[in-house]
Amino acid sequence: MKPSRCRTGSSLSKGISPKELYVKKIRNGTVIDHILAGHALDVLKILGIDGGEGHIVSVAMNVISKKQNKKDIVKVENRELEPGEVDKIALIAPSATISIIRDYEVAEKTRVKLPDSIRGIVRCSNPACVSNAEPVEPKFSVERQDPLRLRCYYCVRIMEKTDVLKQF
C-alpha cells in the first residue's frame, strides 16, 4: 500500500500527480523552500525550532525538484522570520527561498543572500580569538557561499558549515 498524501481539494490519495501537494497549504506563516536535500533539520536547528514553541512545523525532505534534483522544504505556521534569522539560513542554505504566507497567499517572497561580510551571527571557533575574550562583535568575511567558508576578521581562522552548525 502506498503512503497517503494530501492533495488540493482532497484529503487522501493513493498516488501523486504533478498537481498534488506533499504537505497542506498554510494559512499564515513562513515557507522555506529550495533547501539543499538533507538539511531541513539543520534549518530548524539554526532557527531554534524544536517543536516546543507550539507552532505547527512541516518538514519535507528529499522532494523532487526541477532545479536541484532533490530539495527540502520547511513550513512554520503562524511565525514570520526576522531578518537576522534569514541571514542565519543563508549560512547553511544559500539557494533557499523564503515565502511569507498570509491568508493562504504568498505576501512576500525572497531568495536568501549571504552578504560579503557577517557580524554577530556566529562566534569564531578559535578559543584564543580576541572576539571570544574581549567585548567585540564577531566579524567574518565570506570567502565562499557553497560550500560555506568564512574567515574571521580578527584571527583569520577559517570556518566551514560544520563549525557554524555546532553553535546552534
Summary of the structure (lengths in Angstrom):
residues: 168
radius of gyration: 18.2
end to end distance: 39.0
largest distance: 60.4
contacts: 468
relative contact order: 0.15
helix: 16%
strand: 34%
